[in-house]
Amino acid sequence: MAGSKGLGWYRRGMVALAAATVVLGAAGCSTLGLSRSPQGTDEMKSQYVDSGFRGDTLVSRMKPVSLRLQNGWQAAPTGTLHPSADLEAYNPDQNMFLVVVGESRAAVAQGNLDDQANIYLQILKGGLSQVTNQERTDVDRVNSFPAVQYKVRGDVGQQAVAYLHTTVEMGEDYYQVVVWTPDDQRLTNADAMQSIVQEFRATQP
């Protein structure tokens, strides 16, 4: 079992993530304050967008990590998808959502990457009213960092959702990179979900 501190806040966070999934799936991006162009420091307290000639990169203010925003992806206002996210983004046209949550390895139970990925997976599944499918993928790296990845399909209330849950070991932290979409769009969005995960990386010093 994970350390009580890490498990407690993450369990609460997954309930919030599941609730956001249902609301966003039912009502669209205007719900929870999401808009096509989040602006202002109040909405971007935990992250910022660094624009360059190669495009936009979402950079965490809390952890040394970032995410290159592919076409269609943009920052989500702080806390709209997860109360403790280090990064959060969404693609309004394809109805995909992403959060990155980091946790110190010292804050969780002793074990290896597989053990921790399984703990996180069980917490994710605990937030679903029904799990309809679970399978491990063959992804074992995100960029150069060790990773374990699962596909999970299940119901959150009356909404069927497909998750791509990746646990990444990076230095002294574990990161969960969680992407989700309505289940009826999972096949259409499968490649895009995998692709955005691979845009997760350590921030360049």
C-alpha positions in Angstrom: 0.0 0.0 0.0 1.3 3.5 -0.8 2.2 5.8 2.0 -0.8 7.3 3.7 -0.1 10.8 2.6 0.3 10.0 -1.1 -2.6 7.6 -1.2 -5.0 9.9 0.6 -4.6 12.9 -1.6 -4.4 10.9 -4.8 -7.6 9.0 -4.0 -9.4 12.3 -3.5 -7.9 13.6 -6.7 -9.1 10.6 -8.7 -12.6 11.2 -7.5 -12.3 14.8 -8.8 -10.8 13.6 -12.1 -13.7 11.1 -12.5 -16.2 13.9 -11.8 -14.6 16.2 -14.3 -14.7 13.4 -16.9 -18.5 13.1 -16.5 -19.2 16.8 -16.5 -17.0 17.6 -19.4 -18.3 14.7 -21.4 -21.8 15.7 -20.9 -21.6 19.5 -21.2 -18.5 20.3 -23.1 -15.5 22.6 -22.5 -17.3 25.6 -21.0 -18.1 23.6 -17.9 -15.6 23.9 -15.0 -14.2 27.1 -16.5 -12.5 25.5 -19.5 -12.3 27.8 -22.5 -10.4 27.7 -25.7 -7.9 30.3 -24.5 -7.2 30.2 -20.8 -5.6 33.5 -19.8 -4.4 35.2 -16.7 -2.2 34.1 -13.8 -5.1 33.1 -11.7 -6.0 30.3 -14.2 -2.4 29.2 -14.7 -0.9 29.1 -11.2 0.7 25.6 -11.4 1.9 25.8 -15.0 2.7 28.1 -17.9 2.9 28.0 -21.7 6.4 28.5 -23.2 6.0 29.5 -26.9 8.8 28.9 -29.3 9.6 28.3 -32.9 8.9 24.6 -32.4 5.5 25.3 -30.9 4.0 25.6 -27.4 5.3 23.7 -24.4 3.4 23.4 -21.1 5.8 23.8 -18.2 5.1 22.9 -14.6 5.9 25.5 -11.9 5.9 22.8 -9.3 8.0 20.0 -10.8 10.9 19.9 -13.3 8.6 18.5 -16.1 6.9 19.7 -19.3 4.7 18.6 -22.1 5.0 19.7 -25.7 1.5 20.6 -26.9 0.7 19.0 -30.2 -1.8 20.5 -32.6 -5.3 20.9 -30.9 -3.9 20.7 -27.4 -3.9 23.6 -24.9 -3.5 24.3 -21.3 -6.4 23.8 -18.9 -6.9 26.2 -16.1 -5.4 25.1 -12.8 -7.4 22.6 -10.9 -10.2 22.0 -13.5 -9.1 18.4 -14.2 -7.3 17.4 -11.0 -6.8 19.4 -7.8 -3.1 18.6 -7.5 -2.0 18.3 -11.1 1.4 19.4 -12.1 0.3 19.7 -15.7 -3.2 19.6 -17.1 -4.3 20.0 -20.8 -7.1 19.2 -23.1 -8.0 18.9 -26.7 -11.5 20.4 -27.2 -12.0 19.3 -30.7 -11.1 15.6 -30.1 -12.6 15.5 -26.5 -9.3 14.3 -24.9 -8.0 15.3 -21.5 -4.7 14.9 -19.8 -3.2 15.4 -16.3 0.3 14.8 -14.9 0.6 14.2 -11.2 4.0 13.8 -9.6 4.8 12.2 -6.3 8.1 11.7 -4.5 9.3 8.1 -4.3 10.0 8.8 -0.6 6.3 9.4 0.0 5.2 6.0 -1.3 5.7 2.4 -0.2 9.0 0.7 -1.0 8.9 -1.2 -4.3 9.8 -1.0 -7.9 8.1 0.8 -10.8 5.8 -2.1 -11.5 4.6 -2.1 -7.9 3.9 1.6 -7.9 2.1 1.5 -11.2 -0.2 -1.3 -9.9 -1.0 0.8 -6.8 -1.9 3.8 -9.0 -3.9 1.5 -11.3 -6.0 0.1 -8.4 -6.7 3.7 -7.1 -7.9 4.7 -10.6 -10.1 1.7 -10.9 -11.5 2.4 -7.4 -12.9 5.6 -8.8 -14.9 3.9 -11.5 -18.4 2.5 -10.9 -17.5 -0.4 -13.2 -14.3 -1.6 -15.0 -15.0 -3.1 -18.4 -11.5 -3.8 -19.6 -7.9 -3.5 -18.5 -4.7 -4.4 -20.3 -1.0 -3.6 -20.1 0.5 -2.1 -23.2 4.1 -2.8 -24.5 5.2 0.8 -23.7 8.2 0.7 -21.3 9.7 4.1 -22.0 8.4 7.7 -22.2 11.3 9.5 -23.9 14.3 7.9 -22.1 12.5 7.3 -18.8 11.2 3.9 -17.6 7.4 3.6 -17.7 4.5 1.2 -17.2 1.3 1.8 -19.1 -2.2 0.4 -18.9 -5.4 0.9 -20.9 -8.4 1.0 -18.7 -12.1 1.2 -19.8 -14.9 1.7 -17.4 -17.9 3.7 -16.3 -18.0 6.9 -14.3 -21.6 7.2 -13.4 -23.5 6.9 -16.7 -20.4 7.9 -18.8 -18.2 5.2 -20.4 -14.6 6.4 -20.4 -11.3 5.1 -21.8 -8.1 5.9 -19.9 -4.5 5.6 -20.9 -2.6 5.5 -17.6 1.2 5.7 -17.7 3.5 5.7 -14.6 6.9 7.2 -15.3 9.9 6.9 -13.1 12.0 10.1 -13.4 14.7 10.8 -10.9 13.3 10.8 -7.4 9.7 11.1 -8.5 7.0 8.9 -9.9 4.7 10.7 -12.4 1.3 9.6 -13.6 0.4 10.7 -17.1 -3.3 10.1 -17.4 -5.1 10.7 -20.7 -8.8 10.0 -21.2 -11.6 10.3 -23.7 -15.2 9.1 -24.0 -15.2 5.4 -24.7 -17.0 5.8 -28.0 -14.0 7.9 -29.2 -11.2 5.6 -27.9 -10.4 4.0 -31.3 -10.5 7.3 -33.1 -8.3 8.9 -30.5 -6.0 6.0 -29.7 -2.9 7.1 -31.7 -3.3 10.7 -30.5 -3.5 9.6 -26.9 -0.3 7.6 -27.2 1.4 10.4 -29.0 0.7 13.0 -26.4 2.1 10.8 -23.6 5.4 10.7 -25.5 5.6 14.5 -25.3 6.0 14.3 -21.6 9.6 15.0 -20.6 12.0 16.5 -18.0 12.3 20.3 -18.2 15.6 21.4 -19.8 17.8 23.2 -17.3 
